[in-house]
Amino acid sequence: MENKYRVSVSPHVRDSITTNKIMLYVILALLPSAIFGVVNFGLHALTIICVSIIFAVGSEFCLNKLLNKASTIGDLSAVVTGLILAMNMPAEIAWWIPALGSVFAIVVIKGLFGGLGKNFMNPALGARCFLMIAFSSQMTTYASPSGFTSLMTKVAGTPDSLSGATPLAYLKQGYQFDLESLFIGNVGGVIGETSALALLLGAAFLLVMQVIDWKIPVVYLGSFAILVFITASLRGYDGAFMFTLEELCAGGIIFGAFFMATDYVTSPITPNGKIIFGLFLGVMTWLFRMVGSGNEGVSYAIILGNCLTPMIEAYTRPRAFGIVKEKAKKEAKA
């Protein structure tokens, strides 16, 4: 026979993009908001970012050595974990707290479950929630911007210094903000979540490079916005539409939607699963922010969604036609 088929082991479909390249794109996408955070809050923010990354990479290196595994620090996943964790830290927090968080993220959440691709929740988010429980006071003390003149609208009775609270806390109390201030990022908060503009620039880069899919972030933000608008209207807020935009620009929802909810390992891969996942995150974040007593809720919503990912994928996984047909025959006989 002249025509021969070449048979090889799976996978038969290959792509030029690698884990290293994906992580590099994520790092590049996070740079605008990271740089803005350093300029806005000062050089201590840069220290926090460097410390978090160093301890994350160092923890992965030591863990690989301890377990006699090949080094995986070259895939840059530890760098991304450390960077995301740092960007979730208050700018003036003690350096050893994010260092501890990075070790917890790499060793406990990632390493003990088998490494990259086997962790059941986002390591950076899991570490942040651990730090929120262990050091709640330090993790909820926020500095006001120091790099620029604050553009925040002054409200009667509001003190000039807004150090110690994020815009979400003031929105919860009924204060109004200049939307431009929230969009640009001249407000209090953690290092990497204050500038919606910088985050959206990074998100656009990831979408253009096809690193992330639009379904999860768009459904997440869209469902949350609809619920907030309905709630604001029912409560009789002045300017329900503006209030909804302020809720979208304040806090970490844009950061979470594009950079954490889209994590390959801990989010569904099925098209319908992504939509369900996004809806779940939108509803849960709305419950935490608008119904519960807290101001934020993005991290907890995403972690809960991570835990439900296996079940979502199980119910949304496409079924082979033959299997469905056979199942129908068995049900008909029964």
C-alpha positions in Angstrom: 0.0 0.0 0.0 1.4 3.4 -1.0 -0.9 5.5 1.2 -0.1 5.0 4.9 -1.7 6.6 7.9 0.6 7.9 10.6 -0.8 7.1 14.0 0.4 8.9 17.1 -0.7 9.0 20.7 -3.0 11.8 21.9 -3.4 14.7 22.0 -3.9 14.9 18.3 -4.9 18.6 18.4 -2.0 20.9 19.3 -1.6 24.6 19.8 1.5 26.8 19.7 0.5 28.7 22.9 2.2 27.3 26.0 1.6 27.8 29.8 4.7 30.0 29.9 3.3 32.2 27.1 -0.2 32.4 28.7 1.3 33.4 32.1 3.5 36.0 30.4 0.4 37.6 28.7 -1.4 37.7 32.1 1.6 39.4 33.7 1.7 42.0 30.8 -2.0 42.6 31.2 -1.6 43.2 34.9 1.2 45.7 34.5 -1.0 48.8 33.9 -2.9 48.4 37.1 0.2 47.4 39.0 2.1 50.4 37.9 -0.9 52.7 38.6 -1.1 51.2 42.1 2.6 52.0 42.8 2.3 55.5 41.4 -0.9 56.1 43.3 0.0 54.6 46.7 3.8 55.0 46.8 6.9 52.9 46.8 5.7 50.6 49.7 3.2 49.2 47.2 6.2 48.2 45.0 7.8 46.5 48.0 4.6 44.5 48.6 4.5 43.3 45.0 8.2 42.3 44.9 8.0 40.5 48.3 4.8 38.6 47.3 6.3 37.4 44.0 9.7 36.5 45.5 8.1 34.4 48.2 5.7 32.7 45.7 8.5 31.7 43.4 10.8 30.8 46.3 8.1 28.6 47.8 7.5 26.7 44.5 11.3 26.2 44.1 11.7 24.8 47.6 8.6 22.6 47.3 9.9 21.1 44.1 13.2 20.4 45.7 11.6 18.9 48.7 9.4 16.6 46.6 12.2 15.8 44.1 10.2 17.2 41.3 11.5 19.0 38.2 11.5 22.8 38.6 8.3 24.5 37.5 9.2 28.1 38.2 9.9 28.6 34.5 6.2 28.4 33.6 5.7 31.7 35.5 2.5 30.5 37.2 4.0 31.3 40.6 4.9 34.8 39.4 1.2 35.3 38.4 0.0 34.0 41.8 2.3 36.3 43.7 1.4 39.3 41.6 -2.4 38.8 41.9 -2.1 38.3 45.6 0.0 41.5 46.0 -2.5 43.4 44.0 -5.2 42.3 46.4 -3.2 43.8 49.4 -3.6 47.2 51.0 -0.7 49.4 50.1 0.6 50.0 53.6 0.3 46.5 54.9 3.4 44.9 56.7 5.5 43.1 54.1 5.5 39.7 56.0 1.7 39.3 55.6 1.7 39.0 51.8 4.9 36.9 52.2 3.0 34.5 54.4 0.1 34.5 52.0 2.3 33.6 49.0 3.7 30.6 50.9 0.2 29.5 51.8 -1.0 29.9 48.2 1.8 27.9 46.7 2.4 25.2 49.4 -1.1 24.6 50.7 -3.6 25.4 47.9 -1.4 24.6 44.9 1.3 22.2 46.0 -0.6 19.9 48.3 -3.2 19.3 45.6 -0.6 18.2 43.0 0.6 21.5 41.5 -0.6 23.5 38.5 -3.7 22.2 36.9 -4.9 20.2 40.0 -5.8 22.9 42.5 -9.5 23.2 43.2 -9.5 27.0 43.8 -7.5 30.0 42.7 -4.4 30.0 44.9 -4.1 33.8 45.1 -7.8 34.1 46.1 -7.5 31.3 48.6 -4.5 32.9 50.2 -6.3 36.3 50.3 -9.3 34.8 52.1 -6.9 33.1 54.5 -5.2 36.4 55.3 -8.6 38.1 55.6 -9.5 35.7 58.4 -6.2 35.7 60.1 -5.4 39.4 59.8 -8.7 41.1 59.3 -7.7 44.4 60.8 -4.6 44.8 58.6 -6.3 43.5 55.5 -9.2 46.1 55.8 -7.1 49.2 56.5 -6.8 51.1 53.3 -4.7 54.2 52.5 -6.1 57.0 50.4 -4.2 57.9 47.2 -0.9 59.8 47.7 0.5 59.9 44.2 -2.2 62.2 42.7 -4.5 64.9 43.9 -7.7 63.0 44.8 -10.5 63.7 42.4 -13.1 62.2 44.7 -16.2 64.4 45.1 -16.5 65.9 48.6 -19.9 65.2 50.2 -21.3 67.3 53.0 -20.2 65.7 56.2 -17.5 63.5 54.6 -14.1 64.0 56.1 -11.3 65.2 53.8 -9.3 62.1 54.6 -10.9 58.8 53.4 -8.1 56.6 54.6 -9.4 53.3 56.1 -12.3 52.6 53.8 -12.9 51.8 50.1 -15.5 53.6 47.9 -17.8 50.6 48.4 -18.1 51.4 52.1 -19.2 54.9 51.3 -21.6 53.7 48.5 -23.1 51.4 51.1 -23.7 54.4 53.4 -25.4 56.4 50.6 -22.5 58.8 49.7 -22.1 59.7 46.1 -18.9 59.6 44.1 -17.6 61.2 40.9 -17.7 58.4 38.4 -14.6 59.7 36.8 -12.7 59.3 40.1 -13.7 55.7 40.3 -13.0 55.0 36.7 -9.5 56.5 36.8 -8.7 55.1 40.3 -7.9 58.0 42.6 -9.7 56.4 45.5 -8.7 54.2 48.4 -8.5 50.4 48.1 -6.0 47.6 47.5 -3.0 48.1 45.2 -4.4 46.7 42.0 -8.1 47.1 42.0 -8.7 50.9 42.1 -8.2 51.8 38.5 -11.0 50.4 36.3 -9.4 52.0 33.3 -6.0 50.2 33.8 -7.8 46.9 34.5 -9.9 47.2 31.3 -6.8 48.0 29.2 -5.3 44.7 30.5 -8.5 42.8 30.0 -8.7 44.1 26.4 -5.2 42.8 25.8 -6.1 39.3 27.1 -9.2 39.2 24.9 -7.3 40.3 21.8 -4.6 37.7 22.4 -7.4 35.1 23.0 -6.0 34.2 26.4 -9.4 34.5 28.0 -13.0 34.0 26.7 -15.6 36.8 26.9 -18.4 34.6 28.3 -17.5 34.5 32.1 -16.6 38.2 32.6 -19.4 39.6 30.4 -22.1 37.4 32.0 -20.6 38.0 35.4 -20.6 41.8 35.1 -23.9 41.9 33.1 -25.9 39.8 35.6 -24.4 41.8 38.5 -25.2 45.1 36.9 -28.9 44.1 36.1 -29.4 43.0 39.7 -27.9 46.1 41.2 -29.9 48.4 38.9 -33.2 46.6 39.9 -32.2 46.8 43.6 -31.3 50.5 43.4 -34.6 51.2 41.6 -36.7 49.4 44.1 -34.9 51.1 47.0 -35.6 54.5 45.4 -32.0 55.6 44.9 -31.5 58.8 43.0 -29.8 57.9 39.7 -30.0 54.1 39.7 -28.1 53.8 36.5 -25.2 56.0 37.8 -25.2 54.0 41.1 -24.9 50.8 39.0 -21.9 52.2 37.1 -20.3 53.2 40.4 -20.7 49.7 41.8 -19.1 48.3 38.7 -16.1 50.6 38.9 -15.7 50.3 42.7 -14.1 47.4 44.5 -12.6 44.4 42.8 -15.3 43.2 40.5 -13.6 44.1 37.3 -10.3 42.7 38.5 -12.0 39.5 39.6 -14.1 39.1 36.5 -11.2 39.3 34.0 -8.2 38.1 35.9 -9.4 35.6 38.5 -12.8 34.2 37.5 -11.2 33.2 34.1 -8.5 31.0 35.6 -8.2 28.0 33.4 -7.9 25.5 36.2 -10.7 26.5 38.5 -13.4 27.7 36.0 -15.6 25.6 33.6 -14.4 24.9 30.1 -17.7 24.1 28.6 -19.5 27.0 26.8 -22.8 26.6 28.8 -20.8 26.0 31.9 -19.0 29.4 31.5 -22.4 31.1 31.3 -23.8 29.4 34.4 -20.5 30.1 36.2 -20.7 33.8 35.3 -24.4 34.0 36.4 -23.5 32.4 39.7 -20.7 34.9 40.4 -23.0 37.8 39.5 -25.8 36.7 41.8 -23.4 35.8 44.7 -21.5 39.1 44.4 -24.9 41.0 44.4 -25.9 39.1 47.5 -22.7 39.9 49.3 -22.7 43.6 48.4 -26.3 44.6 48.2 -28.1 42.2 50.6 -25.4 41.1 53.1 -23.8 43.3 55.7 -20.4 43.4 53.9 -19.2 45.8 51.3 -17.3 43.5 48.9 -17.7 39.8 48.1 -15.9 39.2 44.8 -13.2 36.8 46.3 -15.8 34.7 48.2 -18.1 34.5 45.2 -15.3 33.3 43.0 -14.0 30.7 45.5 -17.6 29.4 45.9 -17.8 29.2 42.1 -14.5 27.3 42.0 -15.9 24.7 44.4 -18.9 24.2 42.1 -17.0 24.0 38.9 -16.7 20.2 38.7 -20.5 19.9 39.2 -21.2 22.6 36.6 -18.9 20.8 34.1 -20.6 17.5 34.8 -24.0 18.8 33.9 -22.9 20.9 30.9 -20.5 18.5 29.2 -21.6 17.7 25.7 -22.9 14.1 25.3 -22.0 11.9 22.4 -25.1 11.2 20.2 -24.8 7.4 20.6 -24.6 7.6 24.4 -27.7 9.8 24.5 -29.6 7.5 22.1 -28.7 4.4 24.2 -29.7 6.1 27.4 -33.1 7.0 25.8 -33.7 3.4 24.8 -33.0 2.2 28.3 -35.4 4.8 29.8 -38.1 3.8 27.2 -37.7 0.1 28.2 -37.9 1.0 31.9 
